[in-house]
Amino acid sequence: MVNKIQKRVKMCIKKSRLNKIISRHQQEADVLKKLIFIRFLYNGKTVDEAVELMEISLSTGHRWLDEWNEGGYENLYPKYKNGGRKAKLTEEEFKKLDEIMINESFLSTRKIHEIIKKEFNIDYSMSRIPAIVKKLGYSYKKGYIIYSKMPEDAEIILKKTKKI
């Protein structure tokens, strides 16, 4: 194998994006690993042999086997469903914030942050505000400039002069 050229990986996406994709599929990978362990047992391997092949601890192998025996395939999925930190705003407060946002005009992230801080005495970080806005069903759009000398009926005039 002299003068064999090594292939290089093409960087199609950024490394950070790749890491996010991997973490998103981590749960499926964990289940796949457990299924492979069970397949070793189906093929006649002992638990000791299977844990050695899978490079896991003996207690983990027995726990996976117990999960399989108790509930089969569905029982191999992780049990953490409602993990994470509890929201600072309650559902009623979210509804009240929604009503406030409907009545306001020209909202920005900074303005919403100020409203939450003033009305509910909760200080979210500025990076959290877009997620709150999205949860309420709103989306961001690029603002447009309103000129001081623009006539009141500018949109109607534009429609009349627009060539199709």
C-alpha positions in Angstrom: 0.0 0.0 0.0 2.7 2.4 -0.9 1.8 5.8 -2.3 -1.8 5.4 -1.3 -3.6 8.8 -1.1 -5.7 9.3 2.0 -9.1 10.7 1.4 -10.0 13.9 3.3 -13.4 14.8 4.7 -15.3 17.6 2.9 -16.4 20.2 5.4 -20.0 20.5 4.2 -21.3 22.2 7.4 -19.7 23.9 10.3 -18.4 21.8 13.2 -20.9 23.5 15.6 -23.8 22.6 13.3 -22.5 19.0 13.1 -22.4 18.8 16.9 -26.0 20.0 17.2 -27.2 17.4 14.7 -25.4 14.7 16.6 -26.9 15.8 19.9 -30.4 15.8 18.3 -29.9 12.1 17.3 -28.3 11.0 20.5 -31.5 9.5 21.9 -31.9 7.3 18.8 -28.2 6.3 19.1 -28.7 5.2 22.7 -31.7 3.1 21.8 -29.7 1.5 18.9 -26.9 0.6 21.2 -29.3 -1.1 23.6 -30.9 -3.0 20.7 -27.5 -4.2 19.5 -26.8 -5.4 23.1 -30.1 -7.3 23.0 -29.3 -8.8 19.6 -26.0 -10.2 21.1 -28.2 -11.9 23.8 -30.6 -13.2 21.1 -27.5 -14.7 19.3 -26.6 -16.8 22.4 -24.1 -14.5 24.1 -24.1 -14.3 27.8 -24.6 -10.9 29.5 -20.9 -11.0 30.5 -19.8 -11.5 26.9 -22.3 -8.9 25.5 -21.2 -6.2 28.0 -17.5 -6.9 27.0 -18.3 -6.5 23.3 -20.4 -3.4 23.9 -17.7 -1.9 26.3 -20.3 -1.1 29.0 -20.4 -2.0 32.6 -22.0 -5.2 33.8 -24.6 -3.3 35.9 -25.6 -1.3 32.8 -26.0 -4.5 30.8 -28.3 -6.1 33.4 -30.3 -2.8 33.6 -30.8 -2.9 29.8 -31.8 -6.5 29.9 -34.3 -5.8 32.7 -35.8 -2.9 30.7 -36.1 -5.2 27.7 -37.7 -8.0 29.7 -40.2 -5.6 31.4 -41.4 -3.7 28.4 -39.7 -4.7 25.2 -38.6 -2.3 22.6 -40.6 0.7 23.8 -39.1 0.4 27.3 -35.5 1.0 25.9 -36.3 4.7 25.3 -35.1 7.1 28.0 -37.6 8.0 30.7 -36.9 11.7 30.8 -39.8 13.4 29.0 -40.5 16.6 30.8 -37.0 17.6 31.8 -35.6 21.0 32.0 -36.2 24.1 34.0 -39.7 25.2 34.8 -40.8 28.4 33.0 -40.6 31.6 35.1 -43.8 32.9 33.5 -47.0 31.0 34.3 -49.6 30.2 31.6 -51.8 33.1 32.9 -48.9 35.5 32.7 -48.2 34.3 29.1 -51.8 35.1 28.2 -51.5 38.5 29.9 -48.3 39.2 28.0 -50.0 38.2 24.7 -52.8 40.7 25.4 -50.3 43.4 26.2 -48.4 42.6 22.9 -51.6 42.8 20.9 -52.3 46.3 22.2 -48.7 47.6 21.6 -47.3 48.6 18.3 -43.7 48.6 17.0 -42.5 46.0 19.4 -38.8 45.1 19.6 -37.0 42.5 21.7 -35.8 45.3 24.0 -39.4 46.6 24.4 -40.8 43.2 25.2 -38.0 42.6 27.7 -38.9 45.9 29.4 -42.6 44.9 29.5 -41.9 41.6 31.1 -39.6 43.2 33.7 -42.2 45.9 34.5 -45.4 43.8 34.5 -44.2 40.5 36.0 -41.0 41.5 37.8 -39.0 38.8 35.9 -35.7 39.6 34.4 -35.1 37.3 31.4 -31.9 37.6 29.4 -32.2 39.3 26.1 -31.4 36.1 24.2 -34.4 34.4 25.8 -37.0 36.9 24.5 -37.2 35.6 20.9 -38.1 32.1 22.2 -40.9 33.6 24.4 -42.2 35.6 21.4 -42.1 32.4 19.2 -44.0 30.4 22.0 -46.7 33.0 21.8 -47.0 32.4 18.1 -45.4 35.6 16.8 -42.7 36.0 14.3 -40.1 38.6 13.6 -40.2 40.7 10.4 -37.8 43.3 9.3 -38.9 46.8 10.2 -39.6 49.3 7.5 -38.8 53.0 7.5 -41.6 55.5 7.9 -40.5 58.8 6.4 -41.8 62.0 8.1 -42.6 63.6 4.7 -44.4 60.5 3.4 -48.1 61.2 2.4 -50.8 59.4 4.4 -52.1 57.6 1.3 -48.6 56.5 0.1 -49.7 52.8 -0.3 -52.6 53.8 -2.5 -50.5 56.1 -4.6 -47.9 53.3 -5.0 -50.6 50.9 -6.2 -51.8 53.4 -8.8 -48.4 54.0 -10.3 -47.0 50.5 -10.1 -46.6 48.9 -13.5 -47.6 45.3 -13.8 
